[in-house]
Amino acid sequence: MAVTDEAIEKIKGMIVSGALRPGDRLPREGELAAGLGLSRNSLREAVRALSLMRVLDVRQGDGTYVSSLDPQLLLEALGFVVDFHRDDTALEFLAVRRILEPAATAMAAGRLAGRELDALEEQLDRLGAEPSVEQLVACDLEFHRRIVRGAGNSVLCSLLDGLSGPTTRARVWRGLTRQDAVGATLREHRAILAALRERDAEAARSWATVHIASVEQWLRSAL
């Protein structure tokens, strides 16, 4: 593994230095291995690892290219990792969300256009007063995704999107077992939306914190 790690670092160094740019085709295997002082075997392992991380794009019959290096593409690997979380680590994912999502919501307060706020309100209206838990959780995911997207930071958006998976099950559990969980969630959504309409970044931040902390508090007591 140490040899493979060295190979990864050398390829990464070429990308960071600008010797290889997004969309560039890597030199042929033999040429690249010789140039980096690597065996073909370790080079293949490094390429395989970097392709899993979406840094490289291996095209059969064509060659290996540097990917676009777009943050959303690179952070897909995070979603893969968090899919293997254990239930007892869901609290840690929620804690990270509680740090990041209120900040993103506050940022969105000054950026979301009126039509985008109207779309959020229409989404809540369509959900109605007594949705199923599954409908509520699906709406919750999309509601927050739209708001975070409105913050205008693609890295933050991708991070939070990747973190949403492990907390989805917790939200379903809460909706099924806690009295008035559905009603509380709907009220919190409306409060977040009202703060966004008023362009009140601190109120939006506070309501987003309350919203996530309530799920976190319930999960802590349930585990």
C-alpha positions in Angstrom: 0.0 0.0 0.0 2.9 2.4 0.7 4.1 2.1 -2.9 0.5 2.8 -4.2 0.2 5.8 -1.9 3.5 7.1 -3.3 2.1 6.7 -6.8 -1.1 8.5 -5.9 0.8 11.4 -4.4 3.0 11.7 -7.5 -0.1 11.8 -9.8 -1.8 14.3 -7.5 1.4 16.4 -7.5 1.2 16.6 -11.3 -2.4 17.8 -11.1 -1.8 20.3 -8.3 1.3 21.8 -10.1 -0.7 22.2 -13.3 1.3 19.7 -15.3 -2.0 17.9 -15.7 -5.2 20.0 -16.0 -8.9 19.1 -15.9 -9.7 17.2 -19.2 -6.0 16.3 -20.0 -5.2 12.8 -21.1 -2.5 11.1 -19.1 0.6 9.9 -20.9 0.7 6.2 -21.9 1.2 3.9 -19.0 4.8 2.9 -19.7 5.8 6.5 -20.3 4.1 7.8 -17.2 5.5 5.0 -15.0 9.0 5.6 -16.2 8.7 9.4 -15.8 7.5 9.1 -12.2 9.9 6.3 -11.3 7.0 3.8 -10.6 6.3 0.2 -11.5 3.4 -0.3 -13.9 1.7 -2.3 -11.2 1.7 0.5 -8.6 0.7 3.0 -11.3 -2.3 0.9 -12.2 -3.4 0.7 -8.6 -3.0 4.4 -8.2 -5.1 5.1 -11.3 -7.8 2.7 -10.0 -7.9 4.4 -6.7 -8.0 7.9 -8.2 -10.8 6.9 -10.6 -12.9 5.7 -7.7 -12.3 9.2 -6.1 -13.5 10.7 -9.4 -10.1 12.4 -9.9 -9.4 10.4 -13.0 -11.7 9.1 -15.7 -10.7 5.8 -17.2 -12.2 5.4 -20.7 -11.8 1.9 -22.1 -10.1 1.9 -25.5 -9.3 5.6 -25.3 -7.1 6.3 -22.3 -7.2 7.9 -18.8 -8.1 11.6 -18.4 -8.1 14.0 -15.5 -11.8 14.6 -14.6 -13.4 18.0 -14.5 -12.4 18.2 -10.8 -15.7 19.7 -10.1 -16.4 19.8 -6.3 -19.8 18.0 -6.7 -18.1 15.2 -8.7 -15.2 14.8 -6.2 -17.6 14.8 -3.2 -19.5 11.9 -4.6 -17.0 9.8 -2.8 -18.2 11.2 0.5 -21.7 9.9 -0.2 -20.2 6.5 -0.9 -18.4 6.5 2.5 -21.3 7.7 4.5 -23.5 5.0 3.1 -21.6 2.6 5.4 -22.3 4.5 8.6 -23.6 2.7 11.6 -26.7 3.9 13.5 -24.6 5.1 16.4 -22.7 7.5 14.2 -25.8 9.2 12.9 -25.5 11.6 15.8 -22.1 12.7 14.5 -23.5 13.3 11.0 -26.3 15.3 12.5 -23.8 17.4 14.5 -21.9 18.2 11.3 -25.2 19.2 9.7 -26.0 21.4 12.7 -22.7 23.3 12.1 -22.9 23.7 8.3 -26.6 23.9 7.4 -27.6 26.9 9.5 -24.7 28.8 8.1 -25.8 27.9 4.5 -29.4 28.9 5.4 -28.2 32.3 6.7 -26.2 32.8 3.5 -29.3 32.0 1.4 -31.3 34.6 3.2 -29.7 37.4 1.2 -29.5 35.5 -2.1 -32.8 33.6 -2.8 -35.0 35.4 -5.3 -38.7 36.0 -4.7 -39.6 33.3 -7.3 -37.4 30.8 -5.5 -39.1 31.6 -2.1 -42.5 31.2 -3.8 -41.4 27.8 -5.1 -40.5 26.8 -1.5 -43.9 27.9 -0.3 -45.7 26.1 -3.0 -43.8 22.9 -2.1 -45.0 23.2 1.5 -48.5 24.0 0.4 -48.6 20.9 -1.8 -47.5 18.7 1.1 -50.6 19.7 3.1 -51.2 19.6 6.9 -51.1 15.8 7.3 -48.5 14.2 5.1 -47.2 10.7 5.6 -43.8 10.4 7.2 -42.3 9.3 3.9 -43.7 12.3 2.1 -42.5 14.7 4.8 -39.0 13.3 4.8 -38.8 13.6 1.0 -40.1 17.1 1.1 -37.7 17.9 3.9 -34.7 16.8 1.9 -35.7 18.8 -1.2 -36.7 21.9 0.9 -33.3 22.1 2.5 -31.5 21.2 -0.7 -33.1 24.1 -2.5 -32.2 26.5 0.3 -28.6 25.3 0.5 -28.3 25.6 -3.3 -29.4 29.2 -2.9 -26.4 29.9 -0.7 -24.3 29.9 -3.8 -21.5 27.7 -2.6 -21.2 24.4 -4.6 -18.8 22.8 -2.1 -21.1 23.4 0.8 -24.1 22.2 -1.2 -22.3 19.0 -2.1 -21.1 18.3 1.4 -24.5 18.7 2.9 -26.1 16.6 0.1 -23.6 13.8 1.0 -24.4 14.1 4.7 -28.2 13.9 4.2 -28.3 10.1 3.7 -27.4 9.0 7.3 -29.8 11.4 8.8 -32.8 10.4 6.6 -33.4 7.2 8.6 -33.3 9.1 11.9 -35.9 11.5 10.6 -38.1 8.6 9.5 -37.8 7.0 12.9 -38.6 10.2 14.7 -41.7 10.8 12.5 -42.9 7.3 13.3 -42.3 7.3 17.0 -42.5 10.9 18.3 -45.8 12.5 18.9 -46.4 15.6 16.8 -43.0 15.2 15.0 -44.8 15.9 11.7 -46.5 19.0 12.9 -43.3 20.3 14.5 -41.4 19.8 11.3 -44.0 21.6 9.3 -44.0 24.6 11.7 -40.2 24.7 11.6 -40.2 24.7 7.8 -42.7 27.6 7.8 -40.5 29.5 10.3 -37.4 29.1 8.2 -39.3 30.2 5.1 -40.7 33.3 6.9 -37.1 34.3 8.0 -35.9 33.9 4.5 -38.7 36.1 3.1 -37.8 38.8 5.7 -34.1 38.5 4.6 -33.3 37.9 8.3 -30.1 35.8 8.1 -29.8 35.4 11.9 -33.4 34.2 12.3 -33.0 31.8 9.4 -29.8 30.5 11.0 -31.6 30.1 14.4 -34.6 28.2 13.0 -32.4 25.9 10.9 -30.4 25.1 14.1 -33.6 24.4 16.0 -34.8 22.2 13.2 -31.7 20.0 13.1 -31.2 20.0 16.9 -34.7 18.7 17.5 -33.9 15.5 15.5 -30.5 15.3 17.1 -32.0 15.6 20.6 -34.6 12.9 19.8 -32.0 10.5 18.4 -29.7 11.0 21.4 -32.6 10.0 23.8 -33.7 7.1 21.5 -30.3 5.4 21.2 
